């Protein structure tokens, strides 16, 4: 709780998450793009391509994959397109990148609230946990006190 008795998140963890979230979101979208590959480009423009006598056979033959009929594959790719390629997807990506403020401000807050003393203490504790003399004695089979 703060001085007014209101529970607020620890700024260290809050700003860390805010600084990382846009990068993680972009990474997830990039992975989805790579997994989808060129499949998004071959999507039919409308359901009418499935019922049109001239196009239905080709779509059912060339858009399917083993064990997945064309209709299901198109459904999945249309969902992927909504997430990574549509106008909504572009606006949403922009929102996710900047909703917390300009990246330099958010990262500055993360830097100012980072627990440097705790990290320094952890490193020092690790360094203090062994010494050259202890290593020599261990290798010579002596008991360390």
Kinemage of the C-alpha trace (Angstrom):
@kinemage 1
@onewidth
@group {chain A} dominant
@subgroup {mainchain}
@vectorlist {calphas} color= white
{ca unk a 1} P 0.000 0.000 0.000
{ca unk a 2} L 1.123 3.569 -0.647
{ca unk a 3} L 1.003 6.451 1.842
{ca unk a 4} L -2.775 6.770 1.275
{ca unk a 5} L -3.427 3.070 1.895
{ca unk a 6} L -4.036 2.338 -1.774
{ca unk a 7} L -2.444 -0.815 -3.152
{ca unk a 8} L -0.338 -0.076 -6.215
{ca unk a 9} L 2.039 -2.292 -8.185
{ca unk a 10} L 5.740 -2.116 -7.481
{ca unk a 11} L 6.990 0.415 -10.082
{ca unk a 12} L 10.019 -1.759 -10.789
{ca unk a 13} L 7.876 -4.622 -12.047
{ca unk a 14} L 5.197 -2.407 -13.596
{ca unk a 15} L 7.618 -0.456 -15.790
{ca unk a 16} L 9.610 -3.565 -16.653
{ca unk a 17} L 6.486 -5.191 -18.052
{ca unk a 18} L 5.465 -1.998 -19.835
{ca unk a 19} L 8.912 -1.722 -21.444
{ca unk a 20} L 8.966 -5.357 -22.599
{ca unk a 21} L 5.367 -5.728 -23.762
{ca unk a 22} L 5.699 -3.953 -27.148
{ca unk a 23} L 8.788 -5.981 -28.015
{ca unk a 24} L 7.156 -9.261 -27.027
{ca unk a 25} L 3.989 -8.379 -28.955
{ca unk a 26} L 6.028 -7.629 -32.084
{ca unk a 27} L 7.915 -10.916 -31.676
{ca unk a 28} L 4.674 -12.889 -31.430
{ca unk a 29} L 3.315 -11.208 -34.553
{ca unk a 30} L 6.536 -11.901 -36.436
{ca unk a 31} L 6.400 -15.586 -35.460
{ca unk a 32} L 2.785 -15.759 -36.679
{ca unk a 33} L 3.831 -14.172 -39.999
{ca unk a 34} L 6.635 -16.691 -40.438
{ca unk a 35} L 4.375 -19.630 -39.613
{ca unk a 36} L 1.692 -18.429 -42.025
{ca unk a 37} L 4.212 -17.876 -44.799
{ca unk a 38} L 2.660 -17.296 -48.205
{ca unk a 39} L -0.608 -18.893 -47.146
{ca unk a 40} L -2.093 -15.500 -46.407
{ca unk a 41} L -1.526 -14.338 -49.969
{ca unk a 42} L -3.423 -17.240 -51.535
{ca unk a 43} L -6.611 -16.716 -49.544
{ca unk a 44} L -9.809 -16.477 -51.530
{ca unk a 45} L -11.319 -13.023 -51.440
{ca unk a 46} L -14.762 -14.244 -50.444
{ca unk a 47} L -16.881 -17.270 -49.642
{ca unk a 48} L -18.202 -16.978 -53.206
{ca unk a 49} L -14.986 -18.591 -54.457
{ca unk a 50} L -16.047 -21.782 -52.655
{ca unk a 51} L -19.454 -21.891 -54.355
{ca unk a 52} L -18.479 -20.649 -57.811
{ca unk a 53} L -18.284 -23.584 -60.218
{ca unk a 54} L -15.208 -22.155 -61.941
{ca unk a 55} L -13.100 -21.680 -58.805
{ca unk a 56} L -14.436 -24.138 -56.188
{ca unk a 57} L -12.568 -27.215 -57.483
{ca unk a 58} L -9.234 -25.395 -57.657
{ca unk a 59} L -9.593 -23.893 -54.196
{ca unk a 60} L -10.549 -27.212 -52.641
{ca unk a 61} L -7.598 -28.858 -54.389
{ca unk a 62} L -4.829 -26.273 -53.952
{ca unk a 63} L -5.652 -24.563 -50.670
{ca unk a 64} L -6.100 -27.700 -48.570
{ca unk a 65} L -3.323 -29.441 -46.668
{ca unk a 66} L -3.012 -33.048 -45.497
{ca unk a 67} L -5.811 -33.775 -43.064
{ca unk a 68} L -7.264 -30.260 -43.275
{ca unk a 69} L -9.872 -29.379 -45.890
{ca unk a 70} L -9.640 -26.056 -47.699
{ca unk a 71} L -12.554 -24.536 -45.778
{ca unk a 72} L -10.846 -25.082 -42.415
{ca unk a 73} L -7.478 -23.904 -43.669
{ca unk a 74} L -9.038 -20.715 -45.041
{ca unk a 75} L -10.770 -20.142 -41.694
{ca unk a 76} L -7.461 -20.426 -39.857
{ca unk a 77} L -5.636 -18.158 -42.296
{ca unk a 78} L -8.441 -15.579 -42.218
{ca unk a 79} L -8.057 -15.486 -38.422
{ca unk a 80} L -4.288 -15.108 -38.794
{ca unk a 81} L -4.858 -12.298 -41.290
{ca unk a 82} L -7.144 -10.517 -38.818
{ca unk a 83} L -4.342 -10.675 -36.244
{ca unk a 84} L -1.352 -9.704 -38.405
{ca unk a 85} L -2.431 -8.179 -41.711
{ca unk a 86} L -5.789 -6.451 -41.582
{ca unk a 87} L -6.394 -2.750 -40.958
{ca unk a 88} L -7.493 -3.646 -37.445
{ca unk a 89} L -4.253 -5.572 -36.914
{ca unk a 90} L -2.185 -2.558 -37.965
{ca unk a 91} L -4.065 -0.213 -35.644
{ca unk a 92} L -3.856 -2.705 -32.803
{ca unk a 93} L -0.110 -3.157 -33.260
{ca unk a 94} L 0.315 0.624 -33.161
{ca unk a 95} L -1.762 0.765 -29.982
{ca unk a 96} L 0.225 -2.014 -28.296
{ca unk a 97} L 3.474 -0.296 -29.146
{ca unk a 98} L 2.553 3.097 -27.721
{ca unk a 99} L -0.297 2.707 -25.211
{ca unk a 100} L 2.108 3.131 -22.273
{ca unk a 101} L 3.689 6.220 -23.786
{ca unk a 102} L 6.729 6.830 -25.933
{ca unk a 103} L 9.188 3.922 -25.599
{ca unk a 104} L 12.014 6.168 -24.378
{ca unk a 105} L 9.809 7.410 -21.523
{ca unk a 106} L 8.673 3.923 -20.480
{ca unk a 107} L 12.215 2.536 -20.671
{ca unk a 108} L 13.480 5.534 -18.704
{ca unk a 109} L 10.938 4.755 -15.979
{ca unk a 110} L 12.034 1.117 -15.981
{ca unk a 111} L 15.668 2.214 -15.624
{ca unk a 112} L 14.894 4.646 -12.789
{ca unk a 113} L 12.907 2.020 -10.881
{ca unk a 114} L 15.246 -0.930 -11.408
{ca unk a 115} L 16.677 -2.523 -8.259
{ca unk a 116} L 20.373 -1.995 -8.965
{ca unk a 117} L 21.299 -2.535 -5.315
{ca unk a 118} L 19.637 -5.952 -5.317
{ca unk a 119} L 21.443 -6.964 -8.524
{ca unk a 120} L 24.779 -5.714 -7.144
{ca unk a 121} L 24.167 -7.652 -3.921
{ca unk a 122} L 23.364 -10.842 -5.872
{ca unk a 123} L 26.554 -10.555 -7.942
{ca unk a 124} L 28.648 -9.873 -4.836
{ca unk a 125} L 27.070 -12.809 -3.019
{ca unk a 126} L 27.988 -15.082 -5.927
{ca unk a 127} L 31.546 -13.759 -6.025
{ca unk a 128} L 31.932 -14.154 -2.264
{ca unk a 129} L 30.751 -17.778 -2.402
{ca unk a 130} L 34.129 -19.056 -3.608
{ca unk a 131} L 37.769 -18.039 -3.637
{ca unk a 132} L 41.015 -19.016 -5.265
{ca unk a 133} L 42.255 -20.558 -2.007
{ca unk a 134} L 39.088 -22.671 -1.649
{ca unk a 135} L 39.453 -23.869 -5.240
{ca unk a 136} L 43.088 -24.886 -4.701
{ca unk a 137} L 42.260 -26.693 -1.471
{ca unk a 138} L 39.348 -28.516 -3.093
{ca unk a 139} L 41.493 -29.721 -5.964
{ca unk a 140} L 44.162 -30.960 -3.514
{ca unk a 141} L 41.526 -32.940 -1.631
{ca unk a 142} L 41.731 -30.882 1.527
{ca unk a 143} L 38.688 -30.276 3.629
{ca unk a 144} L 37.302 -26.793 3.430
{ca unk a 145} L 36.203 -25.283 6.698
